[in-house]
Amino acid sequence: MIVRLVTCKVKSDAVEAFKTAATANHAGSLKEPGVYRFDVLQNDAAPSEFVLYEVYENEEATMTHKETMHYNKWKQTVEPLLAEPRTSTTFKVVAPEPEYY
């Protein structure tokens, strides 16, 4: 199992447009095989900061996600909305154990 945290810092006047695009990407992502979770989180203290919490079955599922139409539409839509380049950090799950899923 692979977890990715993608941090997006959005221009203050683009927050609603980002939320719309991220919500559409979320809906499409949850239909993909190998995607266990795909949350769009907004920072309460800094409303123009978002984290995408993505949980995949394996590396193949993460690569397949990046080939989908909804991901590529999201990427193209949000690039001009970002205040700085997005960052992505990959994690391995320690707990819960794999049989939990």
CYANA upper distance limits for C-alpha pairs under 8 A (distance plus 0.5 A):
  1 MET  CA     55 VAL  CA      7.61
  1 MET  CA     56 TYR  CA      6.27
  1 MET  CA     57 GLU  CA      5.18
  1 MET  CA     58 ASN  CA      5.78
  1 MET  CA     92 LYS  CA      7.15
  1 MET  CA     93 VAL  CA      6.86
  1 MET  CA     98 PRO  CA      7.86
  2 ILE  CA     55 VAL  CA      6.24
  2 ILE  CA     56 TYR  CA      5.63
  2 ILE  CA     57 GLU  CA      6.86
  2 ILE  CA     58 ASN  CA      6.37
  2 ILE  CA     59 GLU  CA      7.51
  2 ILE  CA     90 THR  CA      7.51
  2 ILE  CA     91 PHE  CA      6.57
  2 ILE  CA     92 LYS  CA      5.89
  2 ILE  CA     93 VAL  CA      7.14
  3 VAL  CA     53 TYR  CA      7.74
  3 VAL  CA     54 GLU  CA      6.06
  3 VAL  CA     55 VAL  CA      4.97
  3 VAL  CA     56 TYR  CA      6.82
  3 VAL  CA     90 THR  CA      6.28
  3 VAL  CA     91 PHE  CA      5.54
  3 VAL  CA     92 LYS  CA      6.84
  3 VAL  CA     93 VAL  CA      7.56
  4 ARG  CA     52 LEU  CA      8.22
  4 ARG  CA     53 TYR  CA      6.59
  4 ARG  CA     54 GLU  CA      5.57
  4 ARG  CA     55 VAL  CA      6.98
  4 ARG  CA     88 SER  CA      7.09
  4 ARG  CA     89 THR  CA      6.09
  4 ARG  CA     90 THR  CA      5.01
  4 ARG  CA     91 PHE  CA      6.65
  5 LEU  CA     51 VAL  CA      6.82
  5 LEU  CA     52 LEU  CA      6.10
  5 LEU  CA     53 TYR  CA      5.48
  5 LEU  CA     54 GLU  CA      6.89
  5 LEU  CA     88 SER  CA      6.14
  5 LEU  CA     89 THR  CA      5.82
  5 LEU  CA     90 THR  CA      7.08
  6 VAL  CA     51 VAL  CA      5.92
  6 VAL  CA     52 LEU  CA      5.45
  6 VAL  CA     53 TYR  CA      7.29
  6 VAL  CA     86 ARG  CA      7.30
  6 VAL  CA     87 THR  CA      6.05
  6 VAL  CA     88 SER  CA      4.81
  6 VAL  CA     89 THR  CA      7.00
  7 THR  CA     49 GLU  CA      7.78
  7 THR  CA     50 PHE  CA      6.28
  7 THR  CA     51 VAL  CA      5.02
  7 THR  CA     52 LEU  CA      7.02
  7 THR  CA     86 ARG  CA      6.10
  7 THR  CA     87 THR  CA      5.75
  7 THR  CA     88 SER  CA      6.90
  8 CYS  CA     49 GLU  CA      6.35
  8 CYS  CA     50 PHE  CA      5.62
  8 CYS  CA     51 VAL  CA      6.71
  8 CYS  CA     82 LEU  CA      7.38
  8 CYS  CA     84 GLU  CA      8.24
  8 CYS  CA     85 PRO  CA      7.85
  8 CYS  CA     86 ARG  CA      5.28
  8 CYS  CA     87 THR  CA      7.38
  9 LYS  CA     48 SER  CA      6.38
  9 LYS  CA     49 GLU  CA      5.05
  9 LYS  CA     50 PHE  CA      6.87
  9 LYS  CA     82 LEU  CA      6.32
  9 LYS  CA     83 ALA  CA      6.13
  9 LYS  CA     84 GLU  CA      6.67
  9 LYS  CA     85 PRO  CA      8.23
  9 LYS  CA     86 ARG  CA      7.39
 10 VAL  CA     14 ALA  CA      6.92
 10 VAL  CA     15 VAL  CA      6.78
 10 VAL  CA     18 PHE  CA      7.89
 10 VAL  CA     48 SER  CA      5.58
 10 VAL  CA     49 GLU  CA      6.65
 10 VAL  CA     50 PHE  CA      8.26
 10 VAL  CA     81 LEU  CA      6.29
 10 VAL  CA     82 LEU  CA      4.76
 10 VAL  CA     83 ALA  CA      5.44
 10 VAL  CA     84 GLU  CA      7.90
 11 LYS  CA     15 VAL  CA      7.25
 11 LYS  CA     48 SER  CA      7.12
 11 LYS  CA     81 LEU  CA      6.34
 11 LYS  CA     82 LEU  CA      6.07
 11 LYS  CA     83 ALA  CA      5.28
 12 SER  CA     48 SER  CA      6.23
 14 ALA  CA     18 PHE  CA      6.60
 14 ALA  CA     81 LEU  CA      6.18
 15 VAL  CA     19 LYS  CA      6.70
 15 VAL  CA     47 PRO  CA      8.21
 15 VAL  CA     48 SER  CA      6.42
 16 GLU  CA     20 THR  CA      6.75
 17 ALA  CA     21 ALA  CA      6.83
 17 ALA  CA     81 LEU  CA      8.35
 18 PHE  CA     22 ALA  CA      6.45
 18 PHE  CA     78 VAL  CA      6.68
 18 PHE  CA     81 LEU  CA      7.33
 19 LYS  CA     23 THR  CA      6.43
 20 THR  CA     24 ALA  CA      6.94
 21 ALA  CA     25 ASN  CA      6.84
 21 ALA  CA     74 TRP  CA      6.22
 21 ALA  CA     77 THR  CA      7.47
 21 ALA  CA     78 VAL  CA      7.64
 22 ALA  CA     26 HIS  CA      6.51
 22 ALA  CA     40 VAL  CA      7.34
 22 ALA  CA     74 TRP  CA      7.16
 23 THR  CA     27 ALA  CA      6.78
 23 THR  CA     40 VAL  CA      7.71
 24 ALA  CA     28 GLY  CA      6.88
 24 ALA  CA     70 HIS  CA      7.80
 24 ALA  CA     74 TRP  CA      8.28
 25 ASN  CA     29 SER  CA      6.45
 25 ASN  CA     70 HIS  CA      5.96
 25 ASN  CA     71 TYR  CA      6.39
 25 ASN  CA     74 TRP  CA      6.57
 26 HIS  CA     30 LEU  CA      6.80
 26 HIS  CA     38 PHE  CA      6.45
 26 HIS  CA     39 ASP  CA      7.32
 26 HIS  CA     40 VAL  CA      7.64
 27 ALA  CA     31 LYS  CA      7.51
 28 GLY  CA     32 GLU  CA      7.56
 28 GLY  CA     70 HIS  CA      6.55
 29 SER  CA     35 VAL  CA      7.33
 29 SER  CA     38 PHE  CA      7.29
 29 SER  CA     65 HIS  CA      7.64
 29 SER  CA     70 HIS  CA      8.09
 29 SER  CA     71 TYR  CA      8.24
 30 LEU  CA     35 VAL  CA      6.59
 30 LEU  CA     36 TYR  CA      7.78
 30 LEU  CA     37 ARG  CA      7.28
 30 LEU  CA     38 PHE  CA      6.98
 31 LYS  CA     35 VAL  CA      8.12
 32 GLU  CA     65 HIS  CA      7.90
 33 PRO  CA     61 ALA  CA      7.77
 34 GLY  CA     56 TYR  CA      6.05
 34 GLY  CA     57 GLU  CA      5.31
 34 GLY  CA     58 ASN  CA      7.63
 34 GLY  CA     61 ALA  CA      5.75
 35 VAL  CA     54 GLU  CA      8.18
 35 VAL  CA     55 VAL  CA      6.60
 35 VAL  CA     56 TYR  CA      5.13
 35 VAL  CA     57 GLU  CA      6.80
 35 VAL  CA     61 ALA  CA      7.30
 36 TYR  CA     54 GLU  CA      8.29
 36 TYR  CA     55 VAL  CA      5.84
 36 TYR  CA     56 TYR  CA      6.08
 36 TYR  CA     57 GLU  CA      7.30
 37 ARG  CA     53 TYR  CA      7.88
 37 ARG  CA     54 GLU  CA      6.09
 37 ARG  CA     55 VAL  CA      5.40
 37 ARG  CA     56 TYR  CA      7.67
 38 PHE  CA     52 LEU  CA      7.38
 38 PHE  CA     53 TYR  CA      6.11
 38 PHE  CA     54 GLU  CA      5.00
 38 PHE  CA     55 VAL  CA      6.92
 39 ASP  CA     52 LEU  CA      6.13
 39 ASP  CA     53 TYR  CA      5.48
 39 ASP  CA     54 GLU  CA      7.00
 40 VAL  CA     50 PHE  CA      7.53
 40 VAL  CA     51 VAL  CA      6.62
 40 VAL  CA     52 LEU  CA      5.26
 40 VAL  CA     53 TYR  CA      7.02
 41 LEU  CA     50 PHE  CA      5.95
 41 LEU  CA     51 VAL  CA      5.58
 41 LEU  CA     52 LEU  CA      6.64
 41 LEU  CA     53 TYR  CA      7.99
 42 GLN  CA     46 ALA  CA      8.47
 42 GLN  CA     47 PRO  CA      6.59
 42 GLN  CA     48 SER  CA      7.93
 42 GLN  CA     49 GLU  CA      6.56
 42 GLN  CA     50 PHE  CA      5.03
 42 GLN  CA     51 VAL  CA      7.04
 43 ASN  CA     47 PRO  CA      5.75
 43 ASN  CA     48 SER  CA      7.82
 43 ASN  CA     49 GLU  CA      6.07
 43 ASN  CA     50 PHE  CA      6.51
 43 ASN  CA     51 VAL  CA      8.36
 56 TYR  CA     61 ALA  CA      6.55
 56 TYR  CA     62 THR  CA      6.85
 57 GLU  CA     61 ALA  CA      6.83
 58 ASN  CA     62 THR  CA      7.32
 59 GLU  CA     63 MET  CA      6.90
 60 GLU  CA     64 THR  CA      6.64
 61 ALA  CA     65 HIS  CA      6.61
 62 THR  CA     66 LYS  CA      7.17
 63 MET  CA     67 GLU  CA      7.35
 64 THR  CA     68 THR  CA      7.33
 65 HIS  CA     71 TYR  CA      7.36
 66 LYS  CA     71 TYR  CA      6.51
 66 LYS  CA     72 ASN  CA      7.52
 67 GLU  CA     71 TYR  CA      7.66
 67 GLU  CA     72 ASN  CA      7.63
 68 THR  CA     72 ASN  CA      6.87
 69 MET  CA     73 LYS  CA      6.54
 70 HIS  CA     74 TRP  CA      6.59
 71 TYR  CA     75 LYS  CA      6.61
 72 ASN  CA     76 GLN  CA      6.62
 73 LYS  CA     77 THR  CA      6.51
 74 TRP  CA     78 VAL  CA      6.50
 75 LYS  CA     79 GLU  CA      6.57
 76 GLN  CA     80 PRO  CA      8.47
 77 THR  CA     81 LEU  CA      8.05
 78 VAL  CA     82 LEU  CA      6.89
 82 LEU  CA     86 ARG  CA      8.04
 93 VAL  CA     97 GLU  CA      8.34
 96 PRO  CA    100 TYR  CA      6.66
 97 GLU  CA    101 TYR  CA      8.34
